[in-house]
Amino acid sequence: MSLFRLDASIRVDGSTSRALADLVEDNWSKAAPGSSVTRRDLGLDPIPGDAWPTAVTAWPAPEAGRTAPQRSAVDLASSLVDELAGADAYLFAVPLYNFGVSQHFKTYVDLVMTDPRMAPDTASATSGKPGVLVTVQGGNYSPGTPKEGWDHATAWMRRILEDVWHVELDVVTCEFTLVGVNPALDAFTDLADRIRTDAEHQARERGRALGSHRVAA
Amino acid sequence: MSLFRLDASIRVDGSTSRALADLVEDNWSKAAPGSSVTRRDLGLDPIPGDAWPTAVTAWPAPEAGRTAPQRSAVDLASSLVDELAGADAYLFAVPLYNFGVSQHFKTYVDLVMTDPRMAPDTASATSGKPGVLVTVQGGNYSPGTPKEGWDHATAWMRRILEDVWHVELDVVTCEFTLVGVNPALDAFTDLADRIRTDAEHQARERGRALGSHRVAA
């Protein structure tokens, strides 16, 4: 039984997505004792920006005719998909940045999708497995807020993980993580506290469910 | 009078976004003769994935206390914003990839937004200037199609360029660029031809308008 955990926060100290993912992981471990965790830290160790275009150009070429950079890009894609294929469950901790998706997560997804095991309509490495997506936002883009609709990340992440990779996904969201950091948001301190407490509760619940799901399977 | 042109296609031969941007540029040049073009090719020369997190950590530090990688990341951000600040008009040619934004364009935007001249609410380097966004999609995610809503890129690009950078933006879109490449889409050959012809017409019009706008200004 194994969990694949991916982090995309560019911070370690003070990272809310990492803290919430720790809660998911801890509760997953308690529900599935003796299990192993494979980690991929995109925030601290980003995938190079030329890997995906190089892998794309590599595929039409016969294996023996590939250049060294092409072989290297294809091997990296393959090792990323090995991590996904070898896991029973997933934990993705990916913050929103600049109202959109983490550049490091998009770079990762693009490269992963060059591997034949993640071909459209099959995604055999990930299909049908359970996962939790933890995502956090510095502001608050919920319905009724002044910036409603400015979260352009979550819908794409769900699209890829649920509709393309066919992961059975639960999502834990925590808004207003910049409250306490940006003084302009001080009026929202109580609300931010409640949101954080609720997200922590959900993270524990989802972690337990993820562990139980695999125990039951 | 100068145009800043950015390309994010990972291909050169057969790139529809580059071909449409060429039409915009050609017609801009005719409307604004003697003008110069500054180019940034993210598809062929991606921004490194560690530049943005390094620049983020650099800003709180006093300039004299920055590490060499921090100085390098801040200098790169500054040179990108110099290109934006020095232009009178913009042309962004950015395809959709994997139902989302180009990883290379997101990486670029994140780094640009670390520079004080692109601070939220001001974006003094770009505010009020005219621009054209050319975007292309291999499939078709328009209303009424089976994958309606799968374009998760255009809304975010408009958000950044219009609402955050305050560019006066026109958008030229071309769907179904994989028709003729992917045999499963052969039934849409006539429709794809009409879409392409219409996009080319729009690209010429927008190029002329962009050039005239600056002549008139």
Interface residues (C-beta under 8 A of the other chain):
Chain A: I10 G43 P46 I47 P48 G49 D50 W52 P53 V56 Y97 N98 F99 G100 V101 Q103 H104 K106 T107 V109 D110 M113 W150 H152 A155 W156 R159 I160 V164
Chain B: I10 G43 P46 I47 P48 G49 D50 W52 P53 V56 Y97 N98 F99 G100 V101 Q103 H104 K106 T107 V109 D110 M113 W150 H152 A155 W156 R159 I160 V164
